[in-house]
Amino acid sequence: MNPFKEKGLAPEKALQNWCEMYPESYNKKTVDPYTKTRIILMNGTEFEANWFSHQFARHCGDNDLRRELALTREVEKQQQLKISLLKPENESILEHTIGYEQLAVDLTAELAKREKDCNVKRALDFALLEDFDHLYRYSNLLDMTEGTSPEFLVGRYTEIMPGRPTISHHRHPFDNVRKSINSKLADVQTVLDTMIITAAEQQTMNYYMNVTNFAYNDLARKLYQEIALVEEEHVTHYESLMDPNATWLEMLLWHEYCECYLYWSCYMTESDPCIKKLWDLHLCTEIGHLHKACELLEKYEGKSWEQVIPCGDFPAPISLHSNIEYVRDVLCNTVQYTTGKDNNYERVECLPTDANFFRFQKITNPTPDIVASHNVIDTYLRRHRTDYRFEVAENPIPALRNRRCDNTDVGRVPHAADSTDFKCN
């Protein structure tokens, strides 16, 4: 599909009344896990588009252009609220969190499996293991405090077991900045992948930052606090991949194109008939936004859309599905890696003793017993003797197989596990 050749809905005609904006929520007991993750993805995508537009307006002195941005932005926010309200009121913060982490795991894996740029694929594979471990930590907290089965929530499509332990995720901010792409030279799919994963991780960061103080006890509040800051690292990690040299109007075009692509992907892969209709409506709306972005690019910069996106045909749709074997492979090969200087990924044992990573770990994690992600598992073990997992086979990392003791060394202490290297497609 090429959205530039399709007829969309003009922004003014896409405005809705309150009844139209308020949807029927899904049933948390019967919803397909990937319907839920698509909802979370598109919530984050709409937030990114809206927030980009706000930042554009704050760096623009032309009020006519700012009015055009404001109109489209209002529609984007209406769409985001409608998507957000698909979550039912009886779904707890923690239950919803499991959906966030399942999305992070399976979306990242899906993007990495198809990514042609080795630098971008490494970035995806690296953070994948961290979101995978977050799913394990939150799942143990959910089972312990609410008695809800996390494996039911993920439909047994995604394993729940330790990845790179969360205590190992805390890195010096300097080491989270990656090498950016050039959107004029990169494959369209690569540009989209950097935008999609940044929006998704940003939504996760925002959600955790907003719900931390609503969590129901100190253990939960501290876990959200810790992982919210890891998600801040991930947003820095991913946003630094995006092209910093594209103009505001070029990036407006890319944002609208990305939204069209994702709504089309959701429509093509959705199993719920009612929500499929919503994706179709929003796709039509976003095509209208895309045409408006084309007009603005032509008016203010004298460029056609082909000068920014040479071929408007979409890549294959993103399909969220089980990626168990892929995640296991990445875990087996890269669990002992962290980020180093100059866009490198290094095995912990290869870092100098004065590396930023070790300095930051001493500041943040002077002892494991003050780290929430460890204490959640430790508390669960004291109550149940073994941790909560859903595995199709034993963990591929021998050091992470012990279900009676939480490992806090892998990915943080030299030689705590064996790793080979990242793979390129």
C-alpha positions in Angstrom: 0.0 0.0 0.0 1.1 3.5 -0.8 -0.7 6.0 1.5 0.4 9.0 -0.7 -1.9 7.6 -3.4 -4.9 7.0 -1.1 -7.7 9.4 -0.3 -7.8 10.3 3.4 -10.1 12.3 5.7 -9.2 16.0 6.1 -8.3 17.0 9.6 -11.4 19.2 10.1 -13.7 16.4 9.1 -12.0 14.0 11.5 -13.0 15.9 14.7 -15.4 13.9 16.9 -18.0 14.5 19.6 -17.8 13.1 23.1 -19.9 10.1 22.3 -17.8 9.2 19.2 -14.6 9.6 21.2 -15.6 7.2 24.1 -15.2 3.6 22.9 -16.4 0.3 24.4 -13.5 -1.2 26.4 -12.1 -4.7 25.7 -12.9 -7.6 28.1 -9.7 -8.2 30.0 -10.6 -11.9 30.4 -11.1 -12.6 26.7 -9.0 -10.1 24.8 -6.2 -11.5 22.7 -2.9 -10.5 24.2 -1.7 -9.0 20.9 -4.9 -6.9 20.5 -3.9 -5.4 23.9 -0.3 -4.8 22.8 -1.4 -3.2 19.6 -3.6 -0.8 21.7 -0.6 0.1 23.8 1.6 0.6 20.7 -0.8 2.9 19.1 -1.4 4.9 22.3 2.4 5.5 22.3 2.5 6.3 18.6 -0.3 8.9 19.0 1.5 10.5 22.0 4.8 10.7 20.0 3.0 12.4 17.1 1.2 14.8 19.4 4.3 15.7 21.5 6.5 16.1 18.3 3.9 18.6 17.1 4.0 20.5 20.3 7.8 20.7 20.2 7.6 21.8 16.5 5.1 24.6 17.4 7.4 25.8 20.2 10.2 26.1 17.7 8.2 27.8 15.0 7.4 31.5 14.6 4.8 31.3 11.8 1.3 31.4 13.3 -0.3 30.1 10.1 1.8 27.0 10.3 1.2 26.7 14.0 -2.5 26.7 13.4 -2.2 23.9 10.9 -0.2 21.9 13.5 -2.8 22.7 16.2 -5.7 21.3 14.2 -3.9 18.1 13.3 -2.7 17.8 16.9 -6.2 18.1 18.3 -7.3 15.1 16.1 -4.2 13.1 17.2 -5.0 13.7 20.9 -8.7 12.7 20.3 -7.4 9.5 18.7 -5.0 8.8 21.6 -7.6 9.2 24.2 -10.0 6.9 22.4 -7.3 4.3 22.1 -6.3 4.7 25.8 -9.9 4.2 26.9 -10.1 0.8 25.3 -8.4 -0.3 28.5 -11.2 -1.4 30.9 -11.5 0.2 34.3 -11.3 -3.2 36.1 -7.8 -3.9 34.7 -5.2 -3.1 37.3 -2.1 -1.0 36.8 0.0 -4.1 37.2 -2.0 -6.2 34.9 -1.8 -3.5 32.2 2.0 -3.4 32.9 2.3 -7.0 31.7 0.9 -5.9 28.4 3.5 -3.1 28.2 6.4 -5.5 28.7 5.0 -8.2 26.3 4.8 -5.4 23.7 8.3 -4.4 24.4 9.6 -7.9 24.0 7.7 -9.0 20.9 7.8 -5.7 19.1 11.5 -5.3 19.6 12.1 -8.9 18.5 9.9 -8.4 15.4 11.8 -5.2 14.4 15.2 -6.8 15.1 14.4 -9.9 13.0 13.8 -7.7 9.9 16.3 -4.9 10.5 18.9 -4.4 7.7 21.1 -1.9 9.5 23.4 -3.8 11.9 23.9 -0.8 14.2 20.1 -0.5 14.7 19.7 -4.3 15.0 22.3 -4.4 17.8 20.5 -1.6 19.6 17.3 -3.5 19.4 18.8 -6.9 20.5 20.6 -5.2 23.4 17.5 -3.6 25.0 15.3 -6.6 24.2 16.9 -8.6 27.0 16.3 -5.8 29.5 12.5 -5.6 28.7 12.4 -9.3 28.8 13.8 -9.3 32.4 11.3 -6.5 33.3 8.5 -8.8 32.3 9.8 -11.4 34.8 10.1 -8.9 37.7 6.6 -7.5 37.2 5.2 -11.0 36.8 6.5 -12.1 40.1 5.1 -9.0 41.7 1.7 -9.5 40.1 1.4 -13.2 41.1 2.6 -12.3 44.7 0.3 -9.3 45.3 -2.8 -9.9 43.1 -2.8 -13.6 42.5 -3.3 -13.1 38.7 -1.6 -15.5 36.4 0.9 -13.6 34.2 1.2 -16.4 31.7 -2.6 -16.2 31.1 -2.2 -12.4 30.4 0.6 -13.1 27.8 -1.3 -16.1 26.4 1.8 -18.2 26.8 3.1 -16.5 23.7 6.0 -14.9 25.6 8.2 -16.7 28.1 8.5 -15.3 31.6 12.0 -15.9 33.1 15.1 -13.9 33.9 16.9 -12.1 31.1 19.8 -9.7 31.7 19.0 -8.9 35.3 17.5 -5.5 35.9 20.2 -4.5 38.4 22.6 -4.7 35.4 20.7 -2.2 33.3 21.8 0.9 35.2 24.4 2.6 33.0 26.1 6.0 32.9 24.0 8.3 30.6 27.0 8.9 28.4 26.9 5.3 27.4 23.3 5.2 26.3 23.8 7.5 23.3 24.1 5.6 20.0 25.1 6.4 16.5 22.3 8.1 14.5 21.1 7.1 11.0 20.8 9.3 7.9 17.1 9.1 6.9 18.1 10.2 3.3 20.3 7.2 2.9 18.7 4.6 5.1 16.2 2.0 4.1 12.6 3.2 4.7 12.1 0.2 7.0 15.1 1.3 9.1 13.8 4.9 9.5 10.4 3.5 10.6 12.0 1.0 13.0 13.9 3.8 14.8 10.7 5.9 15.1 8.4 3.0 16.1 10.7 1.7 18.9 11.3 5.2 20.3 7.6 5.9 20.5 6.9 2.5 22.1 9.6 2.9 24.8 8.7 6.5 25.4 5.1 5.4 26.1 6.4 2.8 28.5 8.6 5.3 30.3 5.7 7.8 30.6 3.3 5.1 31.9 5.7 4.0 34.6 6.6 7.6 35.6 2.9 8.4 35.9 1.8 5.3 37.8 4.8 4.9 40.2 3.1 7.0 42.9 -0.2 5.1 42.5 1.3 1.7 43.2 -0.2 0.1 46.3 2.9 -0.6 48.5 6.6 0.4 48.8 7.9 -2.7 47.0 5.7 -1.9 43.9 6.5 1.8 44.0 10.2 1.1 44.2 10.0 -1.4 41.3 8.2 1.1 39.1 10.7 3.8 40.1 13.6 1.6 39.2 12.3 0.4 35.8 11.0 3.8 34.9 14.6 5.0 35.0 15.7 2.1 32.9 13.0 3.1 30.3 14.5 6.6 30.4 17.8 4.9 29.4 16.0 3.1 26.6 14.4 6.2 25.2 17.8 7.9 25.1 19.3 4.8 23.5 16.6 4.6 20.8 16.0 8.3 20.1 19.7 8.7 19.4 19.4 6.4 16.5 16.9 8.7 14.7 18.1 11.2 12.1 19.0 14.5 14.0 19.5 16.4 10.7 16.1 16.1 9.1 14.1 19.4 9.1 11.0 19.8 11.3 8.7 19.5 8.3 10.6 16.5 7.0 10.1 14.8 10.4 6.4 15.8 10.4 6.1 13.9 7.1 7.9 10.9 8.6 5.7 11.0 11.7 2.5 10.9 9.7 3.8 8.2 7.3 4.8 6.1 10.3 1.4 6.5 11.9 -0.2 5.4 8.6 2.1 2.4 8.4 1.3 1.3 12.0 -2.5 1.7 11.6 -2.3 -0.2 8.4 -0.2 -2.9 10.1 -2.8 -3.1 13.0 -5.7 -3.3 10.5 -4.0 -6.1 8.6 -3.2 -8.2 11.6 -6.1 -7.4 14.1 -8.3 -10.3 15.2 -11.0 -8.3 17.0 -13.6 -7.1 14.5 -14.7 -4.0 16.4 -11.1 -2.8 17.0 -10.2 -3.6 13.4 -12.8 -1.0 12.4 -11.2 1.5 14.7 -7.8 0.9 13.1 -9.4 1.4 9.6 -11.0 4.7 10.7 -7.7 6.0 12.2 -5.8 4.9 9.1 -8.1 7.0 6.9 -7.6 9.9 9.3 -3.9 9.6 9.3 -3.8 9.5 5.5 -5.5 12.9 5.7 -2.8 14.1 8.1 -0.1 12.8 5.7 -1.5 14.7 2.8 -1.6 17.9 5.0 2.1 17.3 5.9 2.8 17.0 2.1 1.1 20.4 1.5 3.1 22.1 4.3 6.4 20.6 3.1 5.7 21.9 -0.4 4.5 25.3 0.9 7.3 26.1 3.4 10.3 24.2 2.0 9.5 23.8 -1.6 9.9 20.0 -1.4 7.8 17.1 -2.7 7.2 14.1 -0.5 9.4 12.0 -2.9 12.4 14.1 -1.9 12.0 12.8 1.7 10.5 9.3 1.2 11.5 8.2 -2.3 9.1 5.3 -2.4 5.9 5.5 -0.5 5.1 1.8 -0.6 4.8 0.3 2.9 7.2 -2.5 4.0 5.5 -5.7 5.1 3.1 -5.1 8.0 4.4 -5.5 11.6 2.8 -8.6 13.0 3.0 -9.1 16.8 3.4 -12.8 17.6 5.4 -15.2 19.7 9.2 -14.8 19.4 10.4 -17.4 22.0 13.2 -18.9 20.0 14.5 -15.6 18.8 14.6 -14.1 22.4 16.4 -17.3 23.6 19.0 -16.9 20.9 19.7 -13.3 21.8 19.8 -14.2 25.5 22.3 -17.0 24.9 24.6 -14.8 22.8 24.6 -11.3 24.4 23.4 -11.5 28.1 26.9 -10.5 29.4 27.1 -7.3 27.2 26.7 -3.7 28.3 27.3 -0.5 26.4 30.7 1.1 26.2 32.3 4.2 24.6 31.9 5.3 21.0 28.8 3.3 20.2 30.3 0.0 21.2 28.8 -2.9 23.0 31.3 -4.7 25.3 31.3 -7.8 27.4 31.5 -6.7 31.0 34.9 -8.5 31.5 36.4 -6.5 28.6 35.7 -3.1 30.2 38.5 -1.3 32.1 38.0 -1.1 35.8 37.5 2.6 35.7 34.7 2.4 33.0 31.7 4.5 33.2 29.5 1.4 33.7 31.3 0.3 36.9 31.4 3.9 38.3 27.7 4.3 37.7 26.9 0.9 39.2 28.7 1.8 42.4 26.6 5.0 42.7 23.3 3.4 41.9 23.7 -0.1 43.2 26.2 0.0 46.1 24.6 -3.3 47.4 22.0 -5.5 45.8 19.8 -5.4 48.9 18.6 -1.8 48.2 17.6 -2.6 44.6 13.9 -3.1 44.1 14.1 -5.5 41.1 16.1 -7.9 43.3 14.0 -7.4 46.4 10.8 -8.3 44.5 12.2 -11.7 43.6 13.8 -12.1 47.0 10.5 -11.4 48.7 8.7 -13.9 46.4 11.3 -16.5 47.2 10.9 -16.1 50.9 7.1 -16.7 50.5 7.1 -19.4 47.8 10.6 -20.9 47.9 10.8 -20.8 44.1 10.2 -17.9 41.7 7.4 -17.5 39.2 8.3 -18.5 35.7 6.7 -19.6 32.4 9.4 -21.5 30.4 9.2 -23.8 27.5 12.6 -25.2 28.4 15.3 -24.3 31.0 16.9 -20.9 30.7 19.7 -21.0 28.1 22.1 -19.2 30.6 23.2 -21.7 33.3 23.7 -18.9 35.9 20.0 -18.0 35.5 18.5 -21.4 36.0 18.4 -21.5 39.8 14.8 -20.8 40.8 15.6 -20.5 44.5 18.1 -17.6 44.3 18.0 -14.3 42.3 21.2 -13.8 40.3 22.5 -10.2 40.5 25.9 -10.8 38.8 25.0 -11.6 35.2 25.6 -8.6 32.9 27.3 -6.8 35.8 30.1 -8.8 37.1 33.0 -10.1 34.9 32.7 -13.7 33.8 29.3 -14.2 35.4 28.1 -15.8 32.1 29.4 -16.6 28.7 28.4 -14.6 25.6 29.6 -14.7 22.0 28.5 -11.6 20.0 25.6 -9.9 18.3 24.4 -11.1 14.9 23.5 -9.0 11.9 20.8 -9.9 9.3 
